[in-house]
Amino acid sequence: MNHSFFLYGRRFIAFTIFLLLVAIAFCYHVDPFSVYGRTYIKDGIAVNSPGFTGQLKMGKAIAIKQRKPEVVILGSSRSAFGFSTQSATKYFQAINIYNLSYPGINIYENLRYLQHAVALGPVKQVLIGLDFYQFHGGRPAERTFSEERLAVNVNNQPTGSVTKDLVSTLLSGDAVFYSIKVATGLCNWNDIYLPNGFKHQDHPGAQIQKFIGSEETYIDKTYTIPKFTYTTLDKQGSTFDYFRKIVQLAHENNIDLRFFISPSHARQWEVIGQLGLWTEWEYWKREMLRITEQESIRHLQAALPIYDFSGYSQYSTEAVPRATDIGQSMHWYSDSSHYRQALGDIVLNNIFNGSGDDRFGLRLKTENIEQHLQSLRLERKQYQASHTQDIADIEQLIAARKKY
Amino acid sequence: MLFNSYEFIFVFLPIVLIGFYSIGSKSHHRIAISWLVAASLFFYGWWNPAYLSIIVISMLFNYAMGTALSGEGKSKLLLTAGIVINLGALAYYKYFNFFTDNLNALASTNFNIEKIFLPLAISFFTFQQIAYLIDTYRGETREYNFLSYCLFVTFFPQLIAGPIVHHREMLPQFAKNTLYKLSYRHLFIGLSIFTLGFFKKAVLADGTSEYVNLTFMVAESNTAITFFAAWAGSLCYAFQLYFDFSGYSDMAIGLARMFGIVLPMNFNSPYKSLNISLFWRRWHMTLSRFLRDYLYIPLGGNRKGKTRQLINLMLTMVLGGFWHGAGWNFALWGFLHGAFLVIHNTWTQLTQSLGIKLPRLIAWWLTFSAVLFAWVPFRAISLDGTFNLWRGMLGINGFFLPQWMGKYTGQFGQWFTEHHIAFAGIFHQVGSVKLMDILWFVMLFVIAFYMPNTQQFMQRYRPVFEAAKHYKIPTLKLYWRPSVAWSMMIAFLFVYATLSLTRISEFLYFQF
């Protein structure tokens, strides 16, 4: 009797080892996240596997370990989609540039990925795209954001763990799942990243449906669930503390770090306004400016610049093609939140070659901020008067939410 | 160290097993037991070494108490002191913050007490030892040696989350000489039970957590959650909790079996119950047993008249609710179950005299939906969140239907709007739900309601302490046996669960 159990156990162990080895070999061979050097060719150039797009937080963290870039771009999907490799090489001095932005990033994650990059490489220049939603402290960290895969912890002490990457990329259900998807061609080949973290292609110009879809998410979820607050989930502090840490990190490491507030479409600011968050939005800008100036005095260094591209420019007020405008699509925007790479190029130009006085990319200073905020309030009124249809769209979306 | 972690499965467990059997096979039985106690304390200390002292002091204190109670010094006063001290420690660590918070809110005082951190498993080891003291006082225990007693309290498979073991089941097993010789039979029966539990926990329960977290987060925000999303959320939570807890219990039972120890059954397909009283005989069974023997019966049980019985039921359940955690939501949960039991009790009495019997399907649905409603406060963070979700489940917050249906409303469009029916997609508030999610849900449903449970699969090999008649599979020939097919099946489940330990999938909800 005991013998049959012995045989059972031996078979169990043999099958287990066999299955595990098959899984590892398969994942290594397919390399669905492009972390073992496998690239694919699309439109004649080397691109990452489409599985990389599905696991950006992991893929980009590992890429930083391998590439150790000198220039890093951080921020949300707005920064991830809005810049092309061509623009970046035009304005940054270094060759080793990496776009570390990923969709849905918050200010804490911006800090953590910056710490990761600074700990691993000779980071000299950083550009961070700031968004209001990133400072919403009530949103729990996404499960897929993992502290363990970053090179240092939040106090900048090395974590020294490499097993997590190995397990995630070779021995996880997700790795197997993505390997099958990539191997069988079920992945989306139209949403691809380059080995330097930039998007392979620009996003197409928008029409009204894309705007409404994106605004609905902001109205129903992003700004409202849970209720907007700067207080962090653990109630121990505010999200501005993370922003301050970013500023400090740059000063301590002599990094040329520049912030910019993303140039979303004017309708996005209308969403913020109509949700009753305009005052919070103004406070957000004032507070960031206050922190950069405070830290500049403390470190006896020039203040890190914040360029404000939000507001009402010739770009952000671009007309949104209606359902009746068949065949038309936008030049500057792919939806209410995301600007296209042509506008990204202008953003980089104004940051690196501009004087900082241009209202599109105004460099915020104590002397000009109140005047600037007041102008924005006035411009909003003008926008509302001249774009009644756009305003009505947003009112309708907000009313629909309140009903339920 | 959780059972479902690499370090436990691939490092800790093999070392402890090898150590135990190599010491035990050389007839060093006391050293082998000491090895297990040391390993268990290490396992406990892994979370927070600071709390090791608490469990050790508790163990020493209760053993000394037990010795005193079994000897000449047996007195009711001593027993009372023992119970009060145990409960006092529990109250301090588990309820003191809750108490001061409520006092501050109620009396507008401002006691600023530093947060006391809950030592892991204190509720479990306190209960086990109180039972031991009471039984010693009643003269129902035999002389146990100190080492065996330590193992009874700390034995790592059941230490953190139960089953809540009884000294009568455990200590005689430790005394058996056959325990120390490696038995492939026990080892692989145990490993198979462990794997079934591991799969339930790591794949079924953890794979469902995302939707549950989302629903309850939405419920806590100011958004009114609509009908289908609310039902889907609470159903998913019911499944998540069941697979999580029963899976963890199976893992504990399997682990103990690898050491030749049989633990009591903790879950017996509770969601298949046809009334609430049966539910409590099939859900967290060792807790129900404890509450019955050491709370409900001492309160008078059903021996002091009908009214007292119903009061006792209610009291037992509310206290049982508080045992789960210091919070009003747990009390509400206990209160609801108390109320369900009272209703069921009254109903049974009434219908028995009238000869009415509910059809099985209705009885099952009533029981299951009552349990489902009660899970809401168990999981929700606040009472506001609870009520929001309940309103959703009752349809008060309106309904969302798939967008494509909106095209066919014709002249009734206005009517739908007036009745809070919108065509925004069923799960609009909680993000998009794909076909795969629905298939997953159907699978959980089938497993929870139609599949045999772990004990039933393993019934030929005495998986748990109870007699097999409690959990027989009547017709299916799916019994586990040490066959080639089962070794492949278990290996497959083990690998699947291992691969699921690391999840990197991105959470698509808050993306833009």
Boltz contact constraints between the chains, C-beta under 6 A:
constraints:
  - contact:
      token1: [A, 2]
      token2: [B, 184]
      max_distance: 6.0
  - contact:
      token1: [A, 2]
      token2: [B, 185]
      max_distance: 6.0
  - contact:
      token1: [A, 4]
      token2: [B, 482]
      max_distance: 6.0
  - contact:
      token1: [A, 5]
      token2: [B, 184]
      max_distance: 6.0
  - contact:
      token1: [A, 5]
      token2: [B, 185]
      max_distance: 6.0
  - contact:
      token1: [A, 5]
      token2: [B, 188]
      max_distance: 6.0
  - contact:
      token1: [A, 5]
      token2: [B, 482]
      max_distance: 6.0
  - contact:
      token1: [A, 6]
      token2: [B, 184]
      max_distance: 6.0
  - contact:
      token1: [A, 8]
      token2: [B, 188]
      max_distance: 6.0
  - contact:
      token1: [A, 8]
      token2: [B, 482]
      max_distance: 6.0
  - contact:
      token1: [A, 8]
      token2: [B, 487]
      max_distance: 6.0
  - contact:
      token1: [A, 9]
      token2: [B, 184]
      max_distance: 6.0
  - contact:
      token1: [A, 9]
      token2: [B, 188]
      max_distance: 6.0
  - contact:
      token1: [A, 11]
      token2: [B, 487]
      max_distance: 6.0
  - contact:
      token1: [A, 12]
      token2: [B, 487]
      max_distance: 6.0
  - contact:
      token1: [A, 12]
      token2: [B, 490]
      max_distance: 6.0
  - contact:
      token1: [A, 12]
      token2: [B, 491]
      max_distance: 6.0
  - contact:
      token1: [A, 15]
      token2: [B, 488]
      max_distance: 6.0
  - contact:
      token1: [A, 15]
      token2: [B, 491]
      max_distance: 6.0
  - contact:
      token1: [A, 16]
      token2: [B, 491]
      max_distance: 6.0
  - contact:
      token1: [A, 16]
      token2: [B, 494]
      max_distance: 6.0
  - contact:
      token1: [A, 16]
      token2: [B, 495]
      max_distance: 6.0
  - contact:
      token1: [A, 19]
      token2: [B, 495]
      max_distance: 6.0
  - contact:
      token1: [A, 20]
      token2: [B, 495]
      max_distance: 6.0
  - contact:
      token1: [A, 55]
      token2: [B, 504]
      max_distance: 6.0
  - contact:
      token1: [A, 58]
      token2: [B, 504]
      max_distance: 6.0
  - contact:
      token1: [A, 77]
      token2: [B, 512]
      max_distance: 6.0
  - contact:
      token1: [A, 103]
      token2: [B, 511]
      max_distance: 6.0
  - contact:
      token1: [A, 104]
      token2: [B, 510]
      max_distance: 6.0
  - contact:
      token1: [A, 104]
      token2: [B, 511]
      max_distance: 6.0
  - contact:
      token1: [A, 142]
      token2: [B, 507]
      max_distance: 6.0
  - contact:
      token1: [A, 143]
      token2: [B, 507]
      max_distance: 6.0
  - contact:
      token1: [A, 144]
      token2: [B, 506]
      max_distance: 6.0
  - contact:
      token1: [A, 144]
      token2: [B, 507]
      max_distance: 6.0
  - contact:
      token1: [A, 167]
      token2: [B, 502]
      max_distance: 6.0
  - contact:
      token1: [A, 168]
      token2: [B, 502]
      max_distance: 6.0
  - contact:
      token1: [A, 168]
      token2: [B, 504]
      max_distance: 6.0
  - contact:
      token1: [A, 172]
      token2: [B, 499]
      max_distance: 6.0
  - contact:
      token1: [A, 172]
      token2: [B, 502]
      max_distance: 6.0
  - contact:
      token1: [A, 173]
      token2: [B, 499]
      max_distance: 6.0
  - contact:
      token1: [A, 173]
      token2: [B, 500]
      max_distance: 6.0
  - contact:
      token1: [A, 174]
      token2: [B, 504]
      max_distance: 6.0
  - contact:
      token1: [A, 174]
      token2: [B, 505]
      max_distance: 6.0
  - contact:
      token1: [A, 225]
      token2: [B, 218]
      max_distance: 6.0
  - contact:
      token1: [A, 225]
      token2: [B, 221]
      max_distance: 6.0
  - contact:
      token1: [A, 225]
      token2: [B, 223]
      max_distance: 6.0
  - contact:
      token1: [A, 226]
      token2: [B, 221]
      max_distance: 6.0
  - contact:
      token1: [A, 227]
      token2: [B, 222]
      max_distance: 6.0
  - contact:
      token1: [A, 337]
      token2: [B, 512]
      max_distance: 6.0
  - contact:
      token1: [A, 404]
      token2: [B, 224]
      max_distance: 6.0
  - contact:
      token1: [A, 404]
      token2: [B, 226]
      max_distance: 6.0
  - contact:
      token1: [A, 404]
      token2: [B, 398]
      max_distance: 6.0
